[in-house]
Amino acid sequence: MSERELTFTTTIGVEVKGETWSCVEIPGSAEFFGTGKTVRVDATIDDLRLENVGAMVTGTGGHMVSLNAKVRKTLGKDVGDTVSVTITPR
């Protein structure tokens, strides 16, 4: 792992305004990115690479990457399932 990568394991699902969104939250993201604003990243979820996606702000000071239905189907996973994640800022 390089200094510019963040690797972690997490559960799909982020609580936003009382709803659970199909996203993965990036731990320590504001410090890692050096900002509380949306940033562009490359993300590897399990073995699936997502290039140039937005890491959106969570509203609680962190960032999250959305996993749409096509991505979740490809992974064979859904909200509540555990995934391995590697984030690389662009």
N, C-alpha and C positions, 0 to 999 in steps of 0.2 A: 504494500500500500504506500503510495506517495503522500507527501504533505498536502497535495491538492485533491486527495480523495478522502471520502468519509464512508466507511463501511459499517453496517449495523444490521441487526435483525429486528423486525417489528411486526405488528399486526396491522392488516388493512382495516382502515376505519378511523376517521378523525371527527370528533364532536365539534360541529360548527353551528352556532345559533340554535342549539337544541335538536339538531339533526346529525345523523352519522353519515359523513361523506365517504365515498370509496377512494380514499387517498392514503398515502403513507406520510407520517410526520417525520421530519428530519431532526433528530436530537441535537441540541447545541448549535442550531443552524445560524442564528443571528451572529454568534461569535465566529463560526466557521466562514460565513460569507462576508462578515464585516458590515452588514446592513440589515435593516428590518424591512427592506423593500423587496418586491418580486425580482428574482434573478433567473437567468437561463442556465440550465444544467444538462449534462448527459447523465442518465440514470440506468443502472442495470438492476432489474428486479428479477430475482432468481437468475435465470440464464437469458432473459429477454432484455435487449438493449433498446433504450428509448433515447433518441438524440434530440438535442436542442428543445427540451421541454421547459415549461415555466415551473419554478418552485414558488408557489403563491404563499402569501402571508396567511397565517392561521387566525390572526386577530388576538392572539395571546403572546405575541413576540417571537413566534417560530415560523417555520416554513413547511409546506407540504407539497407533494407531487400527486396529481390526480391520476387514477387508473381507470380509464373508461371501460365500457363493457367489452370491447374487442380485446383489450389488453388482459382483462381478468379472464376472459374465455380462453385466450391463448395460454395463460398461466395455469388454467384449471383451478383458479382460486377466486374467492369473493370476500366480502367484508367479514372480519373475524378470523380469517386465515393468516398464518405467519409466512413472511417472505424475508429473503436476504436481499439487502439493498446496498448498492455502491453509488455514491453521488460524486460527480466531478464537475466543478464550475466550468463554464465556457469562457 
